[in-house]
Amino acid sequence: MEPYLIFVGVFLVFVCPNLFLIMKGQPYSYSKKLTAPPWADKETKQLFRQFNRAWSRKIEKTVNVRVKNRNRTLTDAELREQWYELKKFLLLAGISKRLPMFSKKVDDIWHFFLEEEQLYNQFCLDFIGE
């Protein structure tokens, strides 16, 4: 499959993140799972499944403690949104291998994640095999 088709699909999926939960007024504890668009091919759907299997709540739970200690004004909703944005970046970076960082906020939380070396290494192994 052409890489640009994957990028287009991924961006379309993220146009209205968390819309259902906002409409229902229901809070959620951890960032939303990444979901492939319904028209995605098998390869793309498999990539999303791989990512979601590799991602664990333990990642967010462990890193959130350190993030909140450093930035006490950050709300739970803002933190969940940063995680969700990081997940999108990591999925795209897993495809392109040369995707530049696009957001200071996402970069900040990524660095907290990187400091949890064992969790980060396990995620990378589970997601992309290296």
N, CA, C and O atoms as a GROMACS GRO file, in nm:
protein
  520
    1MET      N    1   0.084  -0.118   0.000
    1MET     CA    2   0.000   0.000   0.000
    1MET      C    3   0.088   0.124   0.000
    1MET      O    4   0.195   0.124   0.061
    2GLU      N    5   0.046   0.227  -0.067
    2GLU     CA    6   0.120   0.351  -0.074
    2GLU      C    7   0.122   0.420   0.063
    2GLU      O    8   0.018   0.429   0.129
    3PRO      N    9   0.238   0.468   0.107
    3PRO     CA   10   0.246   0.533   0.238
    3PRO      C   11   0.154   0.654   0.252
    3PRO      O   12   0.100   0.678   0.360
    4TYR      N   13   0.136   0.730   0.145
    4TYR     CA   14   0.050   0.849   0.157
    4TYR      C   15  -0.095   0.812   0.184
    4TYR      O   16  -0.166   0.888   0.249
    5LEU      N   17  -0.140   0.696   0.136
    5LEU     CA   18  -0.277   0.653   0.165
    5LEU      C   19  -0.294   0.621   0.313
    5LEU      O   20  -0.398   0.650   0.372
    6ILE      N   21  -0.192   0.563   0.371
    6ILE     CA   22  -0.196   0.533   0.514
    6ILE      C   23  -0.203   0.664   0.592
    6ILE      O   24  -0.281   0.676   0.686
    7PHE      N   25  -0.120   0.762   0.553
    7PHE     CA   26  -0.120   0.890   0.623
    7PHE      C   27  -0.256   0.958   0.612
    7PHE      O   28  -0.307   1.010   0.712
    8VAL      N   29  -0.315   0.958   0.495
    8VAL     CA   30  -0.446   1.020   0.477
    8VAL      C   31  -0.549   0.952   0.567
    8VAL      O   32  -0.627   1.020   0.634
    9GLY      N   33  -0.549   0.822   0.569
    9GLY     CA   34  -0.643   0.747   0.653
    9GLY      C   35  -0.624   0.776   0.800
    9GLY      O   36  -0.721   0.794   0.874
   10VAL      N   37  -0.499   0.779   0.843
   10VAL     CA   38  -0.471   0.804   0.984
   10VAL      C   39  -0.519   0.944   1.024
   10VAL      O   40  -0.580   0.961   1.130
   11PHE      N   41  -0.494   1.043   0.941
   11PHE     CA   42  -0.537   1.179   0.973
   11PHE      C   43  -0.690   1.190   0.976
   11PHE      O   44  -0.745   1.260   1.062
   12LEU      N   45  -0.758   1.123   0.886
   12LEU     CA   46  -0.904   1.129   0.885
   12LEU      C   47  -0.964   1.069   1.011
   12LEU      O   48  -1.066   1.116   1.062
   13VAL      N   49  -0.900   0.965   1.060
   13VAL     CA   50  -0.950   0.899   1.180
   13VAL      C   51  -0.942   0.993   1.300
   13VAL      O   52  -1.023   0.982   1.393
   14PHE      N   53  -0.847   1.083   1.300
   14PHE     CA   54  -0.823   1.167   1.417
   14PHE      C   55  -0.886   1.305   1.408
   14PHE      O   56  -0.855   1.392   1.490
   15VAL      N   57  -0.975   1.327   1.312
   15VAL     CA   58  -1.035   1.460   1.297
   15VAL      C   59  -1.116   1.497   1.422
   15VAL      O   60  -1.107   1.610   1.469
   16CYS      N   61  -1.193   1.406   1.474
   16CYS     CA   62  -1.277   1.436   1.591
   16CYS      C   63  -1.250   1.337   1.704
   16CYS      O   64  -1.337   1.257   1.738
   17PRO      N   65  -1.130   1.342   1.761
   17PRO     CA   66  -1.100   1.244   1.866
   17PRO      C   67  -1.190   1.265   1.988
   17PRO      O   68  -1.221   1.377   2.028
   18ASN      N   69  -1.230   1.153   2.043
   18ASN     CA   70  -1.308   1.152   2.166
   18ASN      C   71  -1.446   1.215   2.154
   18ASN      O   72  -1.508   1.246   2.256
   19LEU      N   73  -1.496   1.236   2.034
   19LEU     CA   74  -1.625   1.303   2.014
   19LEU      C   75  -1.738   1.228   2.085
   19LEU      O   76  -1.820   1.291   2.151
   20PHE      N   77  -1.741   1.098   2.073
   20PHE     CA   78  -1.847   1.019   2.137
   20PHE      C   79  -1.846   1.038   2.288
   20PHE      O   80  -1.952   1.058   2.349
   21LEU      N   81  -1.729   1.033   2.349
   21LEU     CA   82  -1.720   1.048   2.494
   21LEU      C   83  -1.760   1.188   2.539
   21LEU      O   84  -1.823   1.203   2.643
   22ILE      N   85  -1.723   1.289   2.462
   22ILE     CA   86  -1.759   1.426   2.497
   22ILE      C   87  -1.911   1.443   2.488
   22ILE      O   88  -1.972   1.503   2.576
   23MET      N   89  -1.970   1.389   2.381
   23MET     CA   90  -2.115   1.402   2.363
   23MET      C   91  -2.190   1.332   2.477
   23MET      O   92  -2.293   1.381   2.523
   24LYS      N   93  -2.139   1.220   2.521
   24LYS     CA   94  -2.203   1.143   2.627
   24LYS      C   95  -2.173   1.202   2.765
   24LYS      O   96  -2.240   1.169   2.864
   25GLY      N   97  -2.071   1.290   2.771
   25GLY     CA   98  -2.033   1.349   2.898
   25GLY      C   99  -1.964   1.251   2.992
   25GLY      O  100  -1.963   1.271   3.113
   26GLN      N  101  -1.908   1.144   2.936
   26GLN     CA  102  -1.846   1.042   3.019
   26GLN      C  103  -1.694   1.061   3.018
   26GLN      O  104  -1.632   1.062   2.912
   27PRO      N  105  -1.636   1.075   3.136
   27PRO     CA  106  -1.491   1.083   3.142
   27PRO      C  107  -1.430   0.945   3.118
   27PRO      O  108  -1.498   0.844   3.131
   28TYR      N  109  -1.306   0.943   3.084
   28TYR     CA  110  -1.238   0.816   3.067
   28TYR      C  111  -1.105   0.825   3.139
   28TYR      O  112  -1.049   0.934   3.156
   29SER      N  113  -1.055   0.712   3.182
   29SER     CA  114  -0.936   0.708   3.266
   29SER      C  115  -0.807   0.722   3.187
   29SER      O  116  -0.714   0.788   3.232
   30TYR      N  117  -0.802   0.661   3.072
   30TYR     CA  118  -0.680   0.660   2.993
   30TYR      C  119  -0.710   0.709   2.853
   30TYR      O  120  -0.826   0.720   2.813
   31SER      N  121  -0.605   0.739   2.779
   31SER     CA  122  -0.626   0.790   2.643
   31SER      C  123  -0.697   0.687   2.556
   31SER      O  124  -0.688   0.566   2.578
   32LYS      N  125  -0.766   0.738   2.460
   32LYS     CA  126  -0.846   0.657   2.368
   32LYS      C  127  -0.757   0.567   2.282
   32LYS      O  128  -0.645   0.604   2.246
   33LYS      N  129  -0.807   0.449   2.250
   33LYS     CA  130  -0.737   0.360   2.157
   33LYS      C  131  -0.736   0.421   2.018
   33LYS      O  132  -0.826   0.496   1.980
   34LEU      N  133  -0.635   0.388   1.942
   34LEU     CA  134  -0.631   0.429   1.802
   34LEU      C  135  -0.718   0.334   1.722
   34LEU      O  136  -0.714   0.213   1.743
   35THR      N  137  -0.795   0.388   1.631
   35THR     CA  138  -0.888   0.309   1.553
   35THR      C  139  -0.864   0.332   1.404
   35THR      O  140  -0.859   0.446   1.358
   36ALA      N  141  -0.848   0.224   1.330
   36ALA     CA  142  -0.831   0.235   1.185
   36ALA      C  143  -0.962   0.278   1.121
   36ALA      O  144  -1.069   0.242   1.170
   37PRO      N  145  -0.954   0.354   1.013
   37PRO     CA  146  -1.077   0.391   0.943
   37PRO      C  147  -1.145   0.265   0.888
   37PRO      O  148  -1.077   0.168   0.856
   38PRO      N  149  -1.277   0.266   0.877
   38PRO     CA  150  -1.349   0.147   0.832
   38PRO      C  151  -1.308   0.101   0.692
   38PRO      O  152  -1.319  -0.017   0.661
   39TRP      N  153  -1.262   0.192   0.609
   39TRP     CA  154  -1.224   0.158   0.472
   39TRP      C  155  -1.077   0.120   0.458
   39TRP      O  156  -1.029   0.097   0.348
   40ALA      N  157  -1.005   0.113   0.571
   40ALA     CA  158  -0.862   0.079   0.566
   40ALA      C  159  -0.842  -0.063   0.516
   40ALA      O  160  -0.926  -0.151   0.537
   41ASP      N  161  -0.729  -0.085   0.450
   41ASP     CA  162  -0.698  -0.219   0.404
   41ASP      C  163  -0.650  -0.306   0.520
   41ASP      O  164  -0.630  -0.256   0.631
   42LYS      N  165  -0.632  -0.435   0.495
   42LYS     CA  166  -0.593  -0.530   0.599
   42LYS      C  167  -0.461  -0.492   0.665
   42LYS      O  168  -0.446  -0.504   0.786
   43GLU      N  169  -0.366  -0.448   0.584
   43GLU     CA  170  -0.234  -0.412   0.636
   43GLU      C  171  -0.244  -0.296   0.736
   43GLU      O  172  -0.180  -0.299   0.841
   44THR      N  173  -0.322  -0.196   0.702
   44THR     CA  174  -0.338  -0.080   0.790
   44THR      C  175  -0.412  -0.120   0.918
   44THR      O  176  -0.374  -0.078   1.027
   45LYS      N  177  -0.516  -0.199   0.905
   45LYS     CA  178  -0.590  -0.244   1.024
   45LYS      C  179  -0.499  -0.326   1.115
   45LYS      O  180  -0.507  -0.316   1.238
   46GLN      N  181  -0.415  -0.408   1.055
   46GLN     CA  182  -0.321  -0.488   1.134
   46GLN      C  183  -0.222  -0.398   1.209
   46GLN      O  184  -0.188  -0.426   1.324
   47LEU      N  185  -0.177  -0.291   1.146
   47LEU     CA  186  -0.086  -0.196   1.210
   47LEU      C  187  -0.152  -0.133   1.333
   47LEU      O  188  -0.088  -0.120   1.437
   48PHE      N  189  -0.277  -0.094   1.322
   48PHE     CA  190  -0.350  -0.038   1.435
   48PHE      C  191  -0.364  -0.142   1.546
   48PHE      O  192  -0.346  -0.110   1.663
   49ARG      N  193  -0.397  -0.266   1.510
   49ARG     CA  194  -0.409  -0.372   1.611
   49ARG      C  195  -0.277  -0.394   1.682
   49ARG      O  196  -0.273  -0.407   1.804
   50GLN      N  197  -0.168  -0.397   1.606
   50GLN     CA  198  -0.034  -0.414   1.664
   50GLN      C  199  -0.006  -0.303   1.763
   50GLN      O  200   0.043  -0.327   1.874
   51PHE      N  201  -0.036  -0.180   1.723
   51PHE     CA  202  -0.010  -0.068   1.810
   51PHE      C  203  -0.090  -0.081   1.940
   51PHE      O  204  -0.034  -0.067   2.049
   52ASN      N  205  -0.218  -0.107   1.930
   52ASN     CA  206  -0.303  -0.116   2.049
   52ASN      C  207  -0.264  -0.232   2.138
   52ASN      O  208  -0.279  -0.223   2.260
   53ARG      N  209  -0.216  -0.341   2.081
   53ARG     CA  210  -0.169  -0.453   2.163
   53ARG      C  211  -0.041  -0.416   2.236
   53ARG      O  212  -0.020  -0.456   2.350
   54ALA      N  213   0.045  -0.340   2.169
   54ALA     CA  214   0.173  -0.301   2.229
   54ALA      C  215   0.155  -0.196   2.339
   54ALA      O  216   0.233  -0.191   2.434
   55TRP      N  217   0.053  -0.114   2.326
   55TRP     CA  218   0.029  -0.007   2.423
   55TRP      C  219  -0.035  -0.065   2.547
   55TRP      O  220  -0.127  -0.147   2.539
   56SER      N  221   0.012  -0.023   2.662
   56SER     CA  222  -0.049  -0.071   2.787
   56SER      C  223  -0.085   0.048   2.875
   56SER      O  224  -0.024   0.154   2.868
   57ARG      N  225  -0.185   0.027   2.956
   57ARG     CA  226  -0.224   0.132   3.051
   57ARG      C  227  -0.111   0.158   3.150
   57ARG      O  228  -0.100   0.266   3.206
   58LYS      N  229  -0.028   0.057   3.171
   58LYS     CA  230   0.085   0.072   3.262
   58LYS      C  231   0.177   0.185   3.216
   58LYS      O  232   0.236   0.255   3.298
   59ILE      N  233   0.190   0.202   3.085
   59ILE     CA  234   0.273   0.311   3.032
   59ILE      C  235   0.220   0.444   3.084
   59ILE      O  236   0.294   0.522   3.144
   60GLU      N  237   0.093   0.470   3.061
   60GLU     CA  238   0.035   0.597   3.101
   60GLU      C  239   0.034   0.612   3.253
   60GLU      O  240   0.067   0.718   3.306
   61LYS      N  241  -0.003   0.506   3.323
   61LYS     CA  242  -0.011   0.511   3.468
   61LYS      C  243   0.126   0.543   3.529
   61LYS      O  244   0.135   0.626   3.620
   62THR      N  245   0.230   0.479   3.481
   62THR     CA  246   0.365   0.499   3.534
   62THR      C  247   0.416   0.640   3.504
   62THR      O  248   0.468   0.708   3.593
   63VAL      N  249   0.403   0.682   3.381
   63VAL     CA  250   0.457   0.810   3.339
   63VAL      C  251   0.374   0.927   3.395
   63VAL      O  252   0.430   1.032   3.426
   64ASN      N  253   0.244   0.909   3.408
   64ASN     CA  254   0.157   1.017   3.457
   64ASN      C  255   0.200   1.070   3.594
   64ASN      O  256   0.189   1.189   3.621
   65VAL      N  257   0.246   0.981   3.679
   65VAL     CA  258   0.289   1.024   3.813
   65VAL      C  259   0.400   1.127   3.801
   65VAL      O  260   0.396   1.231   3.867
   66ARG      N  261   0.499   1.100   3.718
   66ARG     CA  262   0.612   1.192   3.702
   66ARG      C  263   0.569   1.319   3.630
   66ARG      O  264   0.614   1.428   3.665
   67VAL      N  265   0.483   1.306   3.530
   67VAL     CA  266   0.437   1.424   3.455
   67VAL      C  267   0.361   1.517   3.549
   67VAL      O  268   0.384   1.638   3.548
   68LYS      N  269   0.272   1.462   3.627
   68LYS     CA  270   0.190   1.545   3.718
   68LYS      C  271   0.275   1.608   3.828
   68LYS      O  272   0.246   1.719   3.872
   69ASN      N  273   0.379   1.540   3.873
   69ASN     CA  274   0.467   1.599   3.974
   69ASN      C  275   0.542   1.720   3.917
   69ASN      O  276   0.572   1.816   3.988
   70ARG      N  277   0.572   1.714   3.790
   70ARG     CA  278   0.645   1.824   3.725
   70ARG      C  279   0.552   1.938   3.685
   70ARG      O  280   0.590   2.055   3.696
   71ASN      N  281   0.432   1.906   3.640
   71ASN     CA  282   0.339   2.008   3.592
   71ASN      C  283   0.206   1.991   3.664
   71ASN      O  284   0.115   1.925   3.613
   72ARG      N  285   0.196   2.049   3.780
   72ARG     CA  286   0.077   2.031   3.864
   72ARG      C  287  -0.047   2.101   3.810
   72ARG      O  288  -0.157   2.074   3.856
   73THR      N  289  -0.032   2.191   3.712
   73THR     CA  290  -0.148   2.260   3.656
   73THR      C  291  -0.211   2.184   3.540
   73THR      O  292  -0.318   2.222   3.492
   74LEU      N  293  -0.147   2.079   3.495
   74LEU     CA  294  -0.198   1.999   3.384
   74LEU      C  295  -0.320   1.919   3.429
   74LEU      O  296  -0.313   1.844   3.527
   75THR      N  297  -0.432   1.935   3.359
   75THR     CA  298  -0.553   1.861   3.395
   75THR      C  299  -0.547   1.719   3.342
   75THR      O  300  -0.467   1.688   3.253
   76ASP      N  301  -0.632   1.633   3.396
   76ASP     CA  302  -0.638   1.495   3.346
   76ASP      C  303  -0.676   1.493   3.198
   76ASP      O  304  -0.620   1.415   3.121
   77ALA      N  305  -0.771   1.577   3.160
   77ALA     CA  306  -0.815   1.581   3.020
   77ALA      C  307  -0.700   1.625   2.928
   77ALA      O  308  -0.684   1.569   2.820
   78GLU      N  309  -0.623   1.723   2.970
   78GLU     CA  310  -0.508   1.768   2.889
   78GLU      C  311  -0.404   1.658   2.877
   78GLU      O  312  -0.346   1.637   2.770
   79LEU      N  313  -0.381   1.589   2.985
   79LEU     CA  314  -0.284   1.480   2.985
   79LEU      C  315  -0.329   1.366   2.894
   79LEU      O  316  -0.250   1.313   2.816
   80ARG      N  317  -0.456   1.329   2.902
   80ARG     CA  318  -0.508   1.224   2.813
   80ARG      C  319  -0.495   1.265   2.667
   80ARG      O  320  -0.462   1.182   2.582
   81GLU      N  321  -0.521   1.392   2.637
   81GLU     CA  322  -0.508   1.441   2.499
   81GLU      C  323  -0.363   1.436   2.452
   81GLU      O  324  -0.337   1.403   2.337
   82GLN      N  325  -0.269   1.468   2.540
   82GLN     CA  326  -0.128   1.459   2.503
   82GLN      C  327  -0.089   1.314   2.474
   82GLN      O  328  -0.015   1.287   2.380
   83TRP      N  329  -0.138   1.221   2.555
   83TRP     CA  330  -0.111   1.080   2.530
   83TRP      C  331  -0.167   1.037   2.393
   83TRP      O  332  -0.102   0.968   2.316
   84TYR      N  333  -0.288   1.080   2.367
   84TYR     CA  334  -0.353   1.043   2.241
   84TYR      C  335  -0.275   1.098   2.121
   84TYR      O  336  -0.257   1.030   2.020
   85GLU      N  337  -0.229   1.222   2.133
   85GLU     CA  338  -0.148   1.282   2.027
   85GLU      C  339  -0.015   1.210   2.013
   85GLU      O  340   0.034   1.191   1.901
   86LEU      N  341   0.045   1.170   2.124
   86LEU     CA  342   0.170   1.094   2.117
   86LEU      C  343   0.147   0.960   2.048
   86LEU      O  344   0.230   0.916   1.968
   87LYS      N  345   0.036   0.894   2.079
   87LYS     CA  346   0.006   0.766   2.016
   87LYS      C  347  -0.003   0.782   1.863
   87LYS      O  348   0.049   0.700   1.788
   88LYS      N  349  -0.070   0.889   1.819
   88LYS     CA  350  -0.081   0.913   1.675
   88LYS      C  351   0.057   0.935   1.614
   88LYS      O  352   0.087   0.883   1.507
   89PHE      N  353   0.140   1.013   1.683
   89PHE     CA  354   0.275   1.037   1.634
   89PHE      C  355   0.354   0.906   1.624
   89PHE      O  356   0.418   0.880   1.523
   90LEU      N  357   0.348   0.825   1.730
   90LEU     CA  358   0.424   0.699   1.731
   90LEU      C  359   0.377   0.603   1.622
   90LEU      O  360   0.458   0.533   1.562
   91LEU      N  361   0.247   0.600   1.597
   91LEU     CA  362   0.195   0.516   1.489
   91LEU      C  363   0.250   0.562   1.354
   91LEU      O  364   0.298   0.482   1.275
   92LEU      N  365   0.244   0.692   1.331
   92LEU     CA  366   0.296   0.746   1.204
   92LEU      C  367   0.447   0.729   1.195
   92LEU      O  368   0.499   0.698   1.088
   93ALA      N  369   0.517   0.749   1.305
   93ALA     CA  370   0.662   0.732   1.305
   93ALA      C  371   0.700   0.585   1.279
   93ALA      O  372   0.803   0.557   1.218
   94GLY      N  373   0.615   0.493   1.324
   94GLY     CA  374   0.639   0.352   1.297
   94GLY      C  375   0.627   0.319   1.149
   94GLY      O  376   0.686   0.222   1.102
   95ILE      N  377   0.552   0.400   1.077
   95ILE     CA  378   0.536   0.382   0.932
   95ILE      C  379   0.647   0.451   0.856
   95ILE      O  380   0.708   0.392   0.767
   96SER      N  381   0.674   0.576   0.891
   96SER     CA  382   0.764   0.658   0.809
   96SER      C  383   0.910   0.649   0.851
   96SER      O  384   0.998   0.666   0.768
   97LYS      N  385   0.937   0.623   0.977
   97LYS     CA  386   1.072   0.616   1.033
   97LYS      C  387   1.145   0.750   1.030
   97LYS      O  388   1.250   0.762   1.093
   98ARG      N  389   1.095   0.849   0.960
   98ARG     CA  390   1.163   0.979   0.951
   98ARG      C  391   1.068   1.095   0.982
   98ARG      O  392   1.092   1.208   0.939
   99LEU      N  393   0.964   1.068   1.053
   99LEU     CA  394   0.866   1.171   1.084
   99LEU      C  395   0.922   1.265   1.190
   99LEU      O  396   0.960   1.220   1.298
  100PRO      N  397   0.929   1.396   1.160
  100PRO     CA  398   0.979   1.490   1.261
  100PRO      C  399   0.874   1.515   1.369
  100PRO      O  400   0.754   1.503   1.344
  101MET      N  401   0.921   1.550   1.486
  101MET     CA  402   0.829   1.585   1.595
  101MET      C  403   0.758   1.714   1.557
  101MET      O  404   0.819   1.807   1.506
  102PHE      N  405   0.628   1.718   1.583
  102PHE     CA  406   0.545   1.830   1.537
  102PHE      C  407   0.489   1.915   1.650
  102PHE      O  408   0.426   2.018   1.624
  103SER      N  409   0.511   1.875   1.776
  103SER     CA  410   0.447   1.945   1.886
  103SER      C  411   0.535   1.941   2.010
  103SER      O  412   0.584   1.835   2.048
  104LYS      N  413   0.555   2.055   2.072
  104LYS     CA  414   0.633   2.063   2.196
  104LYS      C  415   0.566   1.982   2.307
  104LYS      O  416   0.634   1.914   2.384
  105LYS      N  417   0.434   1.990   2.317
  105LYS     CA  418   0.363   1.916   2.421
  105LYS      C  419   0.378   1.765   2.403
  105LYS      O  420   0.399   1.693   2.500
  106VAL      N  421   0.369   1.720   2.280
  106VAL     CA  422   0.385   1.577   2.253
  106VAL      C  423   0.529   1.536   2.279
  106VAL      O  424   0.554   1.428   2.333
  107ASP      N  425   0.623   1.620   2.239
  107ASP     CA  426   0.764   1.592   2.262
  107ASP      C  427   0.794   1.580   2.412
  107ASP      O  428   0.870   1.493   2.454
  108ASP      N  429   0.734   1.668   2.491
  108ASP     CA  430   0.756   1.664   2.636
  108ASP      C  431   0.712   1.530   2.695
  108ASP      O  432   0.787   1.468   2.771
  109ILE      N  433   0.593   1.486   2.662
  109ILE     CA  434   0.544   1.360   2.720
  109ILE      C  435   0.621   1.240   2.663
  109ILE      O  436   0.640   1.140   2.732
  110TRP      N  437   0.664   1.251   2.538
  110TRP     CA  438   0.745   1.144   2.479
  110TRP      C  439   0.875   1.128   2.557
  110TRP      O  440   0.919   1.016   2.581
  111HIS      N  441   0.936   1.238   2.597
  111HIS     CA  442   1.061   1.230   2.673
  111HIS      C  443   1.040   1.167   2.810
  111HIS      O  444   1.126   1.094   2.859
  112PHE      N  445   0.927   1.195   2.872
  112PHE     CA  446   0.894   1.126   2.998
  112PHE      C  447   0.883   0.976   2.972
  112PHE      O  448   0.931   0.895   3.052
  113PHE      N  449   0.819   0.940   2.862
  113PHE     CA  450   0.804   0.798   2.826
  113PHE      C  451   0.941   0.736   2.798
  113PHE      O  452   0.968   0.624   2.843
  114LEU      N  453   1.027   0.806   2.726
  114LEU     CA  454   1.160   0.755   2.695
  114LEU      C  455   1.242   0.727   2.822
  114LEU      O  456   1.325   0.636   2.824
  115GLU      N  457   1.218   0.806   2.925
  115GLU     CA  458   1.292   0.786   3.051
  115GLU      C  459   1.252   0.656   3.121
  115GLU      O  460   1.326   0.606   3.206
  116GLU      N  461   1.137   0.604   3.088
  116GLU     CA  462   1.095   0.472   3.139
  116GLU      C  463   1.146   0.368   3.040
  116GLU      O  464   1.069   0.308   2.964
  117GLU      N  465   1.276   0.348   3.042
  117GLU     CA  466   1.344   0.270   2.939
  117GLU      C  467   1.285   0.131   2.916
  117GLU      O  468   1.267   0.089   2.802
  118GLN      N  469   1.257   0.061   3.023
  118GLN     CA  470   1.204  -0.074   3.009
  118GLN      C  471   1.066  -0.074   2.942
  118GLN      O  472   1.040  -0.154   2.852
  119LEU      N  473   0.978   0.017   2.985
  119LEU     CA  474   0.846   0.027   2.923
  119LEU      C  475   0.855   0.068   2.777
  119LEU      O  476   0.786   0.013   2.691
  120TYR      N  477   0.941   0.165   2.748
  120TYR     CA  478   0.955   0.214   2.611
  120TYR      C  479   1.012   0.105   2.520
  120TYR      O  480   0.962   0.083   2.410
  121ASN      N  481   1.116   0.038   2.566
  121ASN     CA  482   1.175  -0.069   2.486
  121ASN      C  483   1.075  -0.181   2.458
  121ASN      O  484   1.069  -0.233   2.347
  122GLN      N  485   0.998  -0.217   2.560
  122GLN     CA  486   0.898  -0.324   2.541
  122GLN      C  487   0.792  -0.281   2.441
  122GLN      O  488   0.751  -0.360   2.356
  123PHE      N  489   0.747  -0.156   2.452
  123PHE     CA  490   0.648  -0.106   2.356
  123PHE      C  491   0.703  -0.114   2.214
  123PHE      O  492   0.635  -0.162   2.124
  124CYS      N  493   0.825  -0.066   2.193
  124CYS     CA  494   0.885  -0.067   2.059
  124CYS      C  495   0.898  -0.209   2.005
  124CYS      O  496   0.868  -0.235   1.889
  125LEU      N  497   0.943  -0.300   2.090
  125LEU     CA  498   0.955  -0.440   2.047
  125LEU      C  499   0.820  -0.499   2.009
  125LEU      O  500   0.806  -0.566   1.907
  126ASP      N  501   0.720  -0.472   2.092
  126ASP     CA  502   0.586  -0.526   2.066
  126ASP      C  503   0.521  -0.463   1.943
  126ASP      O  504   0.448  -0.531   1.870
  127PHE      N  505   0.547  -0.333   1.920
  127PHE     CA  506   0.484  -0.264   1.810
  127PHE      C  507   0.555  -0.288   1.677
  127PHE      O  508   0.494  -0.336   1.581
  128ILE      N  509   0.683  -0.255   1.671
  128ILE     CA  510   0.754  -0.266   1.542
  128ILE      C  511   0.865  -0.368   1.538
  128ILE      O  512   0.931  -0.385   1.436
  129GLY      N  513   0.886  -0.437   1.650
  129GLY     CA  514   0.982  -0.546   1.651
  129GLY      C  515   1.127  -0.504   1.667
  129GLY      O  516   1.217  -0.586   1.650
  130GLU      N  517   1.149  -0.378   1.699
  130GLU     CA  518   1.288  -0.333   1.723
  130GLU      C  519   1.291  -0.218   1.820
  130GLU      O  520   1.398  -0.167   1.852
   0.00000   0.00000   0.00000
